């Protein structure tokens, strides 16, 4: 089992080198942005319910949502075209899903 995990880790590191993306940094960005994303979403909902502006919290929510993908887009090299398509799908679907959740919370 340990050999399998070591082989998987080596493969991930090789992909990181090939595509100029640090897998550890990507994982930190991916999981580390969840709390500020949720906090920004709560901030936006509270501001909306209080009648305050929601532009800044919505921009903050969007930023934290796309940060891991933005890292790959800005620093990744030799990426396959379908990787960008997957990133675009995730961003658009996630934005739609976030908007739906926001709308549901407001109502």
Number of C-alpha atoms within 10 A of each C-alpha: 6 7 8 9 10 11 12 12 13 12 12 15 16 15 14 17 14 13 16 15 20 19 16 12 12 17 12 12 18 17 10 14 19 14 11 15 20 14 15 22 23 17 18 24 20 16 15 16 14 9 9 11 12 18 12 12 21 19 14 18 24 18 16 21 23 21 15 20 20 14 16 19 15 9 11 17 14 8 13 9 8 9 12 14 11 12 17 14 12 15 16 13 12 15 16 12 12 16 14 12 13 17 11 9 12 12 7
